Amino acid sequence: MRRAPKYGVFLTVGASLGVLVALILTFATGEETTSPLTDVTYSSMQVFGFLALIGIAVGLAVGGFVALLFDRVSRRRARTVSFDHETVAD
């Protein structure tokens, strides 16, 4: 008997945290950002979009890795349990 983690929950939380970090980094950079290499000015929504794409990918990877770690720990604690199902009729 062992309890396995729900991978979907870990992936969703990881992606959500990636978007949250992207949002924080967007507001930390200011209104508009100019690229030093191309001299192109990006709006805050464009910066958020770029950072969100990267944040979601990294968040999914980290969330999946944490779920795999929890799964491995739960395998070590697993034990075999036997039981009998009985039906009692009045």
C-alpha contacts under 8 A as a table, 3 or more apart, distances in Angstrom:
res1	aa1	res2	aa2	distance
1	M	78	A	5.57
1	M	79	R	5.33
1	M	80	T	5.66
1	M	81	V	6.30
2	R	74	S	6.27
2	R	75	R	6.76
2	R	77	R	7.22
2	R	78	A	4.82
2	R	79	R	6.96
3	R	74	S	6.34
3	R	78	A	7.99
4	A	70	F	7.79
4	A	71	D	5.65
4	A	74	S	6.55
5	P	67	A	6.28
5	P	70	F	6.71
5	P	71	D	6.08
6	K	9	V	5.65
6	K	10	F	6.79
6	K	67	A	7.61
7	Y	10	F	5.18
7	Y	11	L	6.14
7	Y	64	G	6.80
7	Y	67	A	6.04
8	G	11	L	5.12
8	G	12	T	6.02
9	V	12	T	5.12
9	V	13	V	6.10
10	F	13	V	5.21
10	F	14	G	6.06
10	F	63	G	4.98
10	F	64	G	6.38
10	F	66	V	7.51
10	F	67	A	6.14
11	L	14	G	5.05
11	L	15	A	6.12
11	L	59	G	7.38
11	L	60	L	5.09
11	L	61	A	7.77
11	L	63	G	4.91
11	L	64	G	5.80
12	T	15	A	5.18
12	T	16	S	6.06
12	T	60	L	7.37
12	T	63	G	7.78
13	V	16	S	5.02
13	V	17	L	6.09
13	V	59	G	7.86
13	V	63	G	6.95
14	G	17	L	5.17
14	G	18	G	6.20
14	G	56	I	7.39
14	G	58	V	7.93
14	G	59	G	4.13
14	G	60	L	5.16
14	G	61	A	7.67
14	G	62	V	6.44
14	G	63	G	4.61
14	G	64	G	7.94
15	A	18	G	4.96
15	A	19	V	6.36
15	A	55	G	7.08
15	A	56	I	4.55
15	A	57	A	7.15
15	A	58	V	7.69
15	A	59	G	4.58
15	A	60	L	5.23
15	A	63	G	7.66
16	S	19	V	5.16
16	S	20	L	6.21
16	S	56	I	7.23
16	S	59	G	7.40
17	L	20	L	4.90
17	L	21	V	6.11
17	L	55	G	7.82
17	L	56	I	7.91
17	L	59	G	6.46
18	G	21	V	5.17
18	G	22	A	6.20
18	G	52	A	6.72
18	G	54	I	7.81
18	G	55	G	4.01
18	G	56	I	4.88
18	G	57	A	7.72
18	G	58	V	6.83
18	G	59	G	4.89
19	V	22	A	4.95
19	V	23	L	6.16
19	V	51	L	7.89
19	V	52	A	5.17
19	V	55	G	5.77
19	V	56	I	6.10
20	L	23	L	5.04
20	L	24	I	6.28
21	V	24	I	5.07
21	V	25	L	6.10
21	V	55	G	6.97
22	A	25	L	5.12
22	A	26	T	6.03
22	A	48	F	6.09
22	A	51	L	5.06
22	A	52	A	5.18
22	A	55	G	6.12
23	L	26	T	5.09
23	L	27	F	6.44
23	L	48	F	6.28
23	L	52	A	7.61
24	I	27	F	5.38
24	I	28	A	6.16
25	L	28	A	4.90
25	L	29	T	6.32
25	L	51	L	7.91
26	T	29	T	5.48
26	T	30	G	6.94
26	T	44	S	6.48
26	T	47	V	6.34
26	T	48	F	5.52
26	T	51	L	7.72
27	F	30	G	5.57
27	F	31	E	7.58
27	F	44	S	7.89
29	T	32	E	7.79
29	T	33	T	7.23
30	G	33	T	7.26
30	G	44	S	7.44
31	E	43	S	6.81
31	E	44	S	5.60
32	E	41	T	6.59
32	E	42	Y	5.72
32	E	43	S	4.85
32	E	44	S	5.57
33	T	41	T	5.62
33	T	42	Y	5.25
33	T	43	S	6.64
33	T	44	S	7.37
33	T	47	V	7.67
34	T	39	D	5.89
34	T	40	V	5.53
34	T	41	T	4.22
34	T	42	Y	6.11
35	S	38	T	5.63
35	S	39	D	5.07
35	S	40	V	5.46
35	S	41	T	6.43
35	S	42	Y	7.78
36	P	39	D	5.57
36	P	40	V	8.00
42	Y	46	Q	5.97
42	Y	47	V	6.47
43	S	46	Q	5.28
43	S	47	V	6.36
44	S	47	V	5.03
44	S	48	F	6.07
45	M	48	F	4.95
45	M	49	G	6.11
46	Q	49	G	4.99
46	Q	50	F	6.27
47	V	50	F	5.24
47	V	51	L	6.11
48	F	51	L	5.13
48	F	52	A	5.78
49	G	52	A	5.05
49	G	53	L	6.25
50	F	53	L	5.36
50	F	54	I	6.55
51	L	54	I	5.17
51	L	55	G	5.83
52	A	55	G	4.81
52	A	56	I	5.83
53	L	56	I	5.38
53	L	57	A	6.39
54	I	57	A	5.30
54	I	58	V	6.19
55	G	58	V	5.17
55	G	59	G	5.77
56	I	59	G	4.97
56	I	60	L	5.99
57	A	60	L	5.25
57	A	61	A	6.33
58	V	61	A	5.12
58	V	62	V	6.14
59	G	62	V	5.13
59	G	63	G	5.89
60	L	63	G	5.12
60	L	64	G	6.01
61	A	64	G	5.21
61	A	65	F	6.13
62	V	65	F	5.04
62	V	66	V	6.17
63	G	66	V	5.18
63	G	67	A	6.20
64	G	67	A	5.06
64	G	68	L	6.19
65	F	68	L	5.08
65	F	69	L	6.26
66	V	69	L	5.02
66	V	70	F	6.25
67	A	70	F	5.11
67	A	71	D	6.09
68	L	71	D	4.96
68	L	72	R	6.17
69	L	72	R	5.14
69	L	73	V	6.30
70	F	73	V	5.08
70	F	74	S	6.12
71	D	74	S	5.09
71	D	75	R	6.27
72	R	75	R	5.16
72	R	76	R	6.66
73	V	76	R	5.32
73	V	77	R	6.69
74	S	77	R	5.17
74	S	78	A	6.17
75	R	78	A	5.08
